[in-house]
Amino acid sequence: MTDKAKTKAAKADKKTEAANAGAAGANTKKVTILGAGKIGFAMAVLLKEAGSYELRVADQSKAQLKAMAALGVDTLHIAKPADLAKAVDGQFAVLNALPFHMAIEVATLAAKQGVHYFDLTEDVQSTHAIRKLADKAKSVMMPQCGLAPGFIGIVGNDLAERFDQLQDLKMRVGALPRYPQGTLRYNLTWSTEGLINEYINPCEALVDGEPLTVHALEGLEAFALDGIEYEAFNTSGGLGTLTETWAGKARNVDYKSIRYPGHCAILKLLLNELKLRDQRELLNQIFDNAIPATRQDVIVVFASATGSKGGRLMQESYSARIVGTTVAGHALTAIQLTTAAGICCALDLVANGVLPQKGFIGQEHIQFADFMANRFGQYYRTQDLNAALAA
């Protein structure tokens, strides 16, 4: 090729690159992340690394926003109520990583402004309120997009749909320390407030075909996965809307949190016998002061379904153990990674037209195959745990 031809080809390549960049820019969607804490930070890292989203992060903490700004994203300090509306206004979507008691307020703003809404709440009452908002909303209202509720509902629904007649669906998830110590054999890996909420609030379940409310910390069971002993017990919020989806079509559907053996008995002592369930602020302080946090965590997921298929009684199961990893030079814990990946995947599937474009969307609307094929869902794929744990 002559020098003249090379120059012409180089100009053509640059023109194509510019056109592609322009097209990408035209397709970039504006997204606000509300909350600059650990999960909000992980969401920003994943979305920034993936591209195709123009990010804004809003929070009350200037220190946390400073860390976000270092990622190269726009930030907004929320100093007064009007700033919250400003954070949502004109965006394609808002990802709410604020405490659960803010869910209804933010969802109401999003619905009013026609902005797609996603959150991580495990709070059942907030989800019911958001579902009512969705009846008249012109945008998507999609709460409970994390790990549990979230991914576990996608897995559970996928297992359930494999049967001609579903009998029992069991879903179990634990965010656990890799190296448990002490009598509780537990470390804080996420929101203490959210953890207490799960341990105290009523739990939804299907029992003998009927939607019922069952008590948290009850239904204790023991089991083993890959040679490790665990226990599981009822906790609130993990089922999402699966009880409604499978009411009248399944016998039993329940969700339980996974812990190392002995944890539940101590919680019953604290919450029931010492009456700390009536003093949530004190319980929060005790947990924060006495239970160390850790970044060395592991997510344990187990789901099983039993039912009839082709005239035979069959069982299908799913299990996974997920640890943290480094994304774009940032070390993310297992709970950061899985929670952020869940909500980012939900956003991506709406943005790409895979999911409906308005109204309420439950996690079971996401097909398991679509989730796992997604660029964010990839973080849930089976890991080489020996290599990951050694890293």
N, C-alpha and C positions, 0 to 999 in steps of 0.2 A: 504494500500500500504506500502511495506517495505521501510526502509530508502534508500536501494540500488536502489529500483525502483523509488523512489522519485527523487533521484539524477540523475538517467538516464533520467527521464522525464524532469527535469529542464534543463539538457544539451540539450535535443532535442528541448525544447522551445527556448532556447538561439540560437541554430543553425538556427531554423526557423526565428527568429527575425532578425538574421544577414543576412540571405538570402533575406528576405523581404527588409531590409534596403539597401542591395546591389542592388536589383532590382530597388528600388526607386531611388537610386543614379544614376543607369545606365539610367533611364528615365528622370532624371533632365535635364531641358533645360536652356541654358544660355540666359539671357535676360538683355538688357541694358535699363535703364530708363534715358532718356535725360531730365534734368531739375529737380532740387531739391527744387522747390518751394512748394506751398501748395498742388497742385494737384499731383506733382511728389511724394511728401511725402505720400499722401494717397494711391497712386498706390503701393508704396513700402510696406506700412503697410498691404494692402490686399493680395499682392502676397506672402509676407513673412509669413503671418498667414496661408495661404492656403497650402504652401509647393509646391514641385514639380518644382520649378524654382530657379535657381542659379542667384542671382541678382547682378547687377553692376549699380551704379548710377553715372552719370557724370554731372558736372556743373562747371561754372566759379567761383562760390561763395564757398570759403573754409568754411565759417560759416555754410552755409546750408548743405554742405557735412558732416560736423561734426555731425549734427543732424541725418543725414542718417546713418552714421557709428554707432551711438548709437543703431540703429535697428539691427545691426549685419550683414549689407550688405557691399559688396565691394564698394569702391568709387574711382572715377578717377577725378582729377582736370584738367579741360580744360583750358590750359594756351595759347595754340597756335592752329592754324587750324589743324595741323597734329593730335592733340589729339582727335579731333572729329572723324576722321577716325579710330583711335585706339579704341575708345569707341564702334564702330559698328563692327569692324573686328572680325570674328570668332564666332559671336553670333547667336543664333537661331532666335532672334527677337530683334527689337529696338522699344521702346515705346516713342514717341516724345512728351514731355510736354514743349517744348521750345516755345517762341513767334511765331506767325503764319508766320512771314517773314522768318523763318528758315526752313520751311517745305520742300521746294523744294530741298534745299541743302542736308538735311539729307536723304530725300527719294532717291535722286540720288546716294548717298553713299551706301545706303542699297541695291538698285537695282544692283549696280556695284558689290557688294560683295555677292550677293545672300542671303541676310538677310531679313526675313519678316519685313515689316514696318507697323506701326500703329501710328496714330496721332489723335489730338483733334481739328484740325483746322476748323474754320468756314469760312475761306477765300475761296471764290469760285474760283478765278484764280489759287490758289495753288492746289486745288483739280483737276482742269482741267489739269494742268501740270503733276501732279502725275499719272493721268489716262493715259497720253501719255507714261510716263515712263513704266507703267505696260504692255504695248503692247509687249515689248521685255524682260521683267523681268522674271527670273526663280524663284522668290520668290513672296510672297503676298505683294501687295500694297493696304493698307486699311486705307484711311484717314477718318476723321470725326466720330470718335468712341466714342464720349462722350455722353452728354445728348441731346443737340440740336445744331448741328446735331449729330445724333447717335440714342439713344433710341427712340426718337420721330418718326424717320423714320421707325423703326421696328414696332412700334405700328400702325402708319398710314398705312403701307403696309398691315399689318394683317387685319385691318378693311376693307381696299379696296378690298382685295381678297375674302371677304365674299359675294360679290354681283355678280349677273349675268352681270349687266351693272352698272358701277360706274358713278355717276354724279358729286358729290362734295366731296372733302376731305379737311378737315380743321384741322390744327395742331397748338396748342397753348402751350407755355411753359414759365414759369416765375421763375427766381431765386430771391426771395423776402425776405425782412426782416419780421420776425414774428411780430415785434412791430414797424410799420412805424411811423415816425415823420417828421416834417418839410413839406414844400410845395411840394417838390419832392416825399415825402413818399417813399424814396428809400435809401438803404445802399449798399455800395460796398461789394460784396460777392466773386468776382473772378477778372480776369484780366481787369484792366481799359482800356488797349490798345485794347483788344478783344471786350470790350463793345462798345467803340467808333467805332470800325470797323463795328459792326453790325448796329449802328445807322446812318452810313454815306454811306456805300457801296450799290450799286444796289442790288435788291432782285429778285430772280427767282420765277416764278409762271406759272401755266397753267390757262389761261383765255379764256373761250369759246373754249377749246380744243387746243389752240395754246400756245407754250412756249413763254413767254414774260418777259421782265425786267420791274419791277415796282419800284417805289421810296420808300426808307426807310422812316418811320414815317407817311406814308399814310395808308389808309384803316382802320382808327380808328373805333373801335366797342366797345360796352359795353355789359357785361354779368355778371351773378352771378353764383357762385358755392358754394354749402353748405351754402347759406345765406350771402356770402361775395361778395361785389361788386368789379369788376375788369374792366380794359380796355385792349385792345390788338391792336397792330398796326404792320405794316410790318417792319421786320428787316432782315438783310442779312445773308445767309448761313445756316439757319435752316433746309431747305428741303433736303440737300444732293443731291442725284441724282434721287430723286423721280419724278421730272418733266420729265426726260428722260424716266423713267420706265413707266409712265402712259400717256405720250404724245400719242394722238390719241385714248386713251381708257377711258379718263375721261374728263369731261367738265371743272371743276375748281379744282385746287389743290393749296393751299397756306399755308404759315407758318407766324405766328405772335408771338411777345413777349408779355407776360402778365405783366402788371403793375397795381398799384393802381390808381384810377381815378385822372386825372389832370397831370400826368407825361408827356404825349406826348406833350401837349400844351407848357410846359416849354422848352422841348427839341427843339421844332420848333423855339421858340424865340431865344434860344442860338445858334443853328446851322444854321438856315436860316436867321433870321432877323439881328442877330449880327455877322453873317458870320464866326462863329467859326469853321464851317466845313472845312474852308480853313486854319486853324491853329491848327492842331491836337496836336502838342506838348503842346501848351498853354492850349487847352481844357483838355488834360491829366492832366496837373498841377492843373487846376482849380478843376477838379473832385477829384483828390487825396487830395487836401488841404481843400476842402469844404464839401465833402460827406464822412461821417464816414464809416469805414468798420464795419462789424458785423460778429460774429460767430453764432448768433441766427437767422438762416435763415430757409426758407421753400421752397421746390420746388413744384410748381403747374404745373400739366400736364393735358391737356385736348385735346382730339381729337375726331372728329366726321366724319362719312361718310354717304352719302345719295345715294341711287341708287335703282335699281330694283332687286327683288329677288322673284323667283317663280311667276312672273307676278304682283307683288305688289310693290309700292313705300315704301321703308323701310329706317330706320336710325339706325346705330350702333354707340355707343360712348364708350369712355374710359376716366376715370379721376383718378387722384391720387394726394395726398399731402404727401410729403416725408420730414422728418426732419433728422437731423444728429443723429449719434449714436457713441458708443464707440466700437472700434475694437482693440483687443489685448492691452487694456489699454490706447489707444490713442483716444481722442475725435475728431471725424471728423465731419465737418459741412455737411449740406445737399448737397451743391454744390460739396464739395470734394468727398463725398460718391458716389453720382450719376455719376459724371464724371469719377472717377477712376473705379467704377464698370463696366461702359460701355466698356472702353478700355480693362480692364482685362478680361472681358467676351469674347470679340472678340479674344484676344490672346488665351484664353483657348479653344475656339471652333476650331481655326485653329490647335492648338497643338494636339487636340484630333481627328483631321480628320473629324470634322463635316462640316467644310467649305472647299472650294477648297484650294489647296496647292500652287498656283501661280496665278499671274495676278491681275487685279483690282477686288476688292470686295466692293460693295456698301452695306450700312446698310440693305437695303431691302433683301439682300441675307440671312440674319439671320432670322430664323423662331421665332416668338414671343414665342412659347412654349419652344423652345430650350434655348432661352435667360432666361426665367423665371425659368427654371429647373436648370440652371447653378449655381454653388456655388457663383459666383459673382453677377449674375442676381437676386439672392435672396434678395439683398438689395433694390430692387424695389418692392418687394411684399407689399401688403397692410399692413400698420402699424396700431397699436392701437394708434391713434394720441393723444388721451387724455392722455394716459400713457406716450407717447414719449415727448409731449410738457411739461409735468410736471416734466420730468427727469432733 
